[in-house]
Amino acid sequence: MNNTEEINFWIFGNARIPKLAVLGVMFVLGLIIGYMAGRPAKKQLSNNYDENSYDDDDFEGNSIAKPKSNLSDEDREYIS
């Protein structure tokens, strides 16, 4: 708190500013930048489906769409 003497500080031109004011502004800027850098990243929602992954005959009258299967007829027969 003894840093009250004025110093020449260049911010787009010379200015005489108390050292305490410069230290305070730098401290606040450091808090803001530290908070922004340290917070968790926002999770971005992604579409996990492909528009072409559904066919009209996959609906079979159900109100819920079923994803298009990449199984061959032989694989479907084996599973059933």
C-alpha positions in Angstrom: 0.0 0.0 0.0 3.1 2.2 0.1 3.2 2.3 -3.7 1.3 5.6 -4.0 3.9 7.7 -5.8 3.1 8.6 -9.4 4.9 6.9 -12.3 5.1 7.7 -16.0 2.9 5.0 -17.7 2.5 4.8 -21.4 -1.0 4.0 -22.7 -1.2 5.5 -26.1 0.6 8.5 -24.7 2.5 9.3 -21.5 0.4 9.6 -18.3 1.3 10.1 -14.7 -0.6 7.4 -12.7 -0.2 6.2 -9.2 1.7 2.9 -9.0 -1.1 1.5 -6.8 -3.7 2.1 -9.5 -1.5 0.4 -12.1 -1.0 -2.6 -9.8 -4.7 -2.8 -9.1 -5.7 -2.7 -12.7 -3.2 -5.4 -13.6 -4.4 -7.5 -10.7 -8.1 -7.3 -11.9 -7.1 -8.0 -15.5 -5.2 -11.1 -14.2 -8.2 -12.3 -12.3 -10.5 -11.9 -15.3 -8.1 -13.6 -17.7 -7.3 -16.4 -15.2 -11.0 -17.0 -14.7 -11.7 -17.2 -18.4 -8.7 -19.5 -19.0 -9.5 -21.8 -16.1 -13.2 -22.4 -16.5 -14.4 -25.6 -18.1 -15.0 -25.4 -21.8 -18.6 -25.3 -23.0 -19.7 -28.6 -24.4 -20.9 -28.3 -27.9 -24.0 -30.3 -28.9 -23.5 -32.5 -31.9 -25.8 -34.4 -34.1 -25.1 -38.0 -33.8 -27.2 -39.0 -36.7 -26.8 -38.8 -40.4 -29.8 -37.5 -42.4 -29.3 -40.4 -44.8 -29.3 -43.1 -42.1 -33.1 -43.4 -42.2 -35.2 -45.0 -44.9 -38.9 -44.7 -45.4 -39.4 -48.5 -45.0 -37.6 -48.5 -41.7 -40.6 -46.8 -40.0 -43.0 -49.7 -40.5 -45.9 -47.7 -39.1 -44.2 -47.0 -35.8 -44.1 -43.4 -34.5 -40.4 -43.8 -33.6 -37.9 -43.9 -36.3 -35.4 -46.8 -36.3 -31.9 -46.3 -37.5 -30.8 -47.9 -40.7 -29.0 -51.1 -40.2 -25.7 -51.8 -41.9 -26.2 -55.6 -41.5 -26.4 -57.9 -44.4 -29.4 -60.2 -44.9 -27.1 -63.1 -43.8 -26.2 -61.4 -40.6 -29.9 -60.5 -39.8 -30.8 -64.2 -40.3 -28.0 -65.3 -38.0 -29.1 -62.9 -35.3 -32.8 -63.9 -35.5 
